[in-house]
């Protein structure tokens, strides 16, 4: 049983009068902040508690399209400049984004 299910179980027991734990003690047992325990209690009362994050299984909005990745790789293969100069030239993505893409495609030698 994960922490959130355990916290909800203790909160339900507290609300039904089956335990004498305080909300602070429930927070200490589960590792959550006492304010979050009170938020969970409010969600239980309003019957809108969820155990799965709302963004789970969604594609991030800032993910780079495959066409752009291919374009960057092709451009870099044709160039003779450093990654820093290339990223300034490309200017649509950050240096780290371009660096990670090129490293992922084995176009950069790792330093050891």
N, C-alpha and C positions, 0 to 999 in steps of 0.2 A: 504494500500500500504506500503510495507516494505521500509527500508532505501535505499537499492540498486536500487529498481525500481524508487523511487523518485529522487535519484541522476541521474540516466540515463535519466529520463524525463527532468530534469533541464539542463543537459548537451546537450541533443538534441535541446532543445529550444534555448540554447546559441549558438550552432553551426548553427542553422537556422536563427539567428538574431531576434528571437521573444522575447527575454528578455535582460535586461541590467545587470543581476547579474554577478558578477565576479566568477571565480572558487573558490576563497577563501570564498566568501559568500555562494556558494553552499555547500562547505565543512562545514561551520558553521551551516547551516540549517540542513544538513543531519547527522552531527556528525562524518563524515569521515575526515581523514587527507587530506590536499590539494594535496599531492603527489598521494594519491589513486584516487582522482577525476581526475587527469591528466592521470592516468593509465586507468581508465574507459573510458576516452575520446579516448585514443589511441586504446583501444579494440573496441570501437564503430566505429572508422574510419576503422580499419582492419576487422570489422564484425566478431569478434570471442568472443563476450561477452556471458558469461553463468551466469545463475541465480541459478543453483544448483551446490553444491560442487562436485568435481570429485570423491571423495571417499564415497559418500553417498550410503548406502545400501550394502557396502562391508564388509566382515568379516575381522577384524584386523589380521595382519600377525602373531602376537605374542599370539594369543588365544590358550589356553591349550586344547588339544584334550580330548574328553570324556573318552577314555581309560586310559589316564594318570591321570585324576581326580579320576577315580574309583580305580586305583592302589594306589594313595596317601592315599585315604580314608581308603582302606582296610589295608594298612601298618600301618597307624596311629592307627586304632582300635586294631591291634594286639600288639602294643607297649605300654610300660609303662613310656615313657620318656616325657619330656617337649617338647613343640612345637619348642623351640629354638634348642634343641639337635636333634630333629627329622629333622629339616630343614638343619642342618649341615650334618646329616647322608645322607639325600636324595640328596642334593648338585646339583640338576639340576634346581631347581627353587628357587627364593628368599624367605626369611622368610615371607615377607608381602604377597606374592602370596599364600604360603601354609596356612598362618594364615587366610586369607580371604576365602579360599576354605573350611577350616575346620569350620570356623564360619558360613559360608553359609549353611553348612550341620548340624548345631547344635551340633557339637562335642566339642565346647568350651563354657564354661560358661562365660557370660558377667559379668564384675565387675561393681557394681553400688554403 
